[in-house]
Amino acid sequence: MEKTFKFAGVSTRAGVCKARFANDQMRVKVLAKTGSSDIDLIELKVPMTKADAIAFLISINFDNGNATVRAALEEGLEKRTPAVKAVKAVKAKTATKAKVPAKKGPSMDAIRAKAAATKAVPKSTVSKAAIVAQMEDAPY
């Protein structure tokens, strides 16, 4: 469940206009204290999520023809809309998909060479029976 807000609007800080959200009118003071200007928050009829609040602001023509405010609202909506996030995530995943390096380990040629080397080693010429017979003849 997403968090809901009672107030929504925009403010400008360092020349960048962004969508802002709050649960009380005191947020205006905090925004002003942190250097925001052009603060415009309105009380929503019902508490809404960020995406719903931005969609509502766009639907009531909150920007009043101000292109900067409209761009901030559209950017905020794009950032918070799940369908747009999913498409961007898929595009980012396919664009940055790197080749996974092959696992390090012995190559097939190395395995064959090792097998050939073990076959080349001569076996002992003494049989197990001869070793057992020598052990029985031991003078203990």
Contacts in CASP RR format, 6 or more apart in sequence:
PFRMAT RR
TARGET T0000
AUTHOR 0000-0000-0000
METHOD contacts of the structure
MODEL  1
MEKTFKFAGVSTRAGVCKARFANDQMRVKVLAKTGSSDIDLIELKVPMTK
ADAIAFLISINFDNGNATVRAALEEGLEKRTPAVKAVKAVKAKTATKAKV
PAKKGPSMDAIRAKAAATKAVPKSTVSKAAIVAQMEDAPY
2 49 0 8 1.000
2 50 0 8 1.000
3 49 0 8 1.000
3 50 0 8 1.000
4 47 0 8 1.000
4 48 0 8 1.000
4 49 0 8 1.000
5 21 0 8 1.000
5 22 0 8 1.000
5 23 0 8 1.000
5 44 0 8 1.000
5 47 0 8 1.000
5 48 0 8 1.000
5 49 0 8 1.000
5 50 0 8 1.000
5 53 0 8 1.000
6 22 0 8 1.000
6 23 0 8 1.000
6 24 0 8 1.000
6 43 0 8 1.000
6 44 0 8 1.000
6 47 0 8 1.000
7 21 0 8 1.000
7 22 0 8 1.000
7 23 0 8 1.000
7 24 0 8 1.000
7 25 0 8 1.000
7 27 0 8 1.000
7 41 0 8 1.000
7 42 0 8 1.000
7 43 0 8 1.000
7 44 0 8 1.000
8 19 0 8 1.000
8 20 0 8 1.000
8 21 0 8 1.000
8 22 0 8 1.000
8 41 0 8 1.000
8 42 0 8 1.000
8 44 0 8 1.000
8 48 0 8 1.000
8 50 0 8 1.000
8 53 0 8 1.000
8 54 0 8 1.000
8 56 0 8 1.000
8 57 0 8 1.000
9 19 0 8 1.000
9 20 0 8 1.000
9 21 0 8 1.000
9 40 0 8 1.000
9 41 0 8 1.000
9 42 0 8 1.000
9 53 0 8 1.000
9 57 0 8 1.000
9 62 0 8 1.000
10 17 0 8 1.000
10 18 0 8 1.000
10 19 0 8 1.000
10 20 0 8 1.000
10 38 0 8 1.000
10 39 0 8 1.000
10 40 0 8 1.000
10 62 0 8 1.000
10 69 0 8 1.000
10 72 0 8 1.000
10 73 0 8 1.000
11 17 0 8 1.000
11 18 0 8 1.000
11 20 0 8 1.000
11 31 0 8 1.000
11 36 0 8 1.000
11 37 0 8 1.000
11 38 0 8 1.000
11 39 0 8 1.000
11 40 0 8 1.000
11 41 0 8 1.000
12 18 0 8 1.000
12 36 0 8 1.000
12 37 0 8 1.000
12 38 0 8 1.000
12 68 0 8 1.000
13 31 0 8 1.000
13 34 0 8 1.000
13 35 0 8 1.000
13 36 0 8 1.000
13 37 0 8 1.000
17 38 0 8 1.000
17 68 0 8 1.000
17 69 0 8 1.000
17 71 0 8 1.000
17 72 0 8 1.000
18 72 0 8 1.000
18 76 0 8 1.000
19 50 0 8 1.000
19 53 0 8 1.000
19 54 0 8 1.000
19 57 0 8 1.000
19 72 0 8 1.000
19 73 0 8 1.000
19 75 0 8 1.000
19 76 0 8 1.000
20 27 0 8 1.000
20 31 0 8 1.000
20 36 0 8 1.000
20 39 0 8 1.000
20 41 0 8 1.000
21 50 0 8 1.000
21 53 0 8 1.000
22 28 0 8 1.000
22 41 0 8 1.000
25 41 0 8 1.000
25 43 0 8 1.000
27 41 0 8 1.000
28 39 0 8 1.000
28 41 0 8 1.000
31 39 0 8 1.000
32 39 0 8 1.000
40 69 0 8 1.000
42 57 0 8 1.000
42 62 0 8 1.000
44 53 0 8 1.000
44 56 0 8 1.000
48 56 0 8 1.000
49 80 0 8 1.000
50 76 0 8 1.000
50 80 0 8 1.000
51 77 0 8 1.000
51 80 0 8 1.000
51 81 0 8 1.000
51 82 0 8 1.000
54 73 0 8 1.000
54 76 0 8 1.000
54 77 0 8 1.000
54 80 0 8 1.000
55 77 0 8 1.000
57 63 0 8 1.000
57 73 0 8 1.000
58 70 0 8 1.000
58 73 0 8 1.000
58 74 0 8 1.000
58 77 0 8 1.000
62 69 0 8 1.000
62 73 0 8 1.000
63 69 0 8 1.000
63 70 0 8 1.000
63 73 0 8 1.000
78 84 0 8 1.000
79 85 0 8 1.000
106 114 0 8 1.000
END
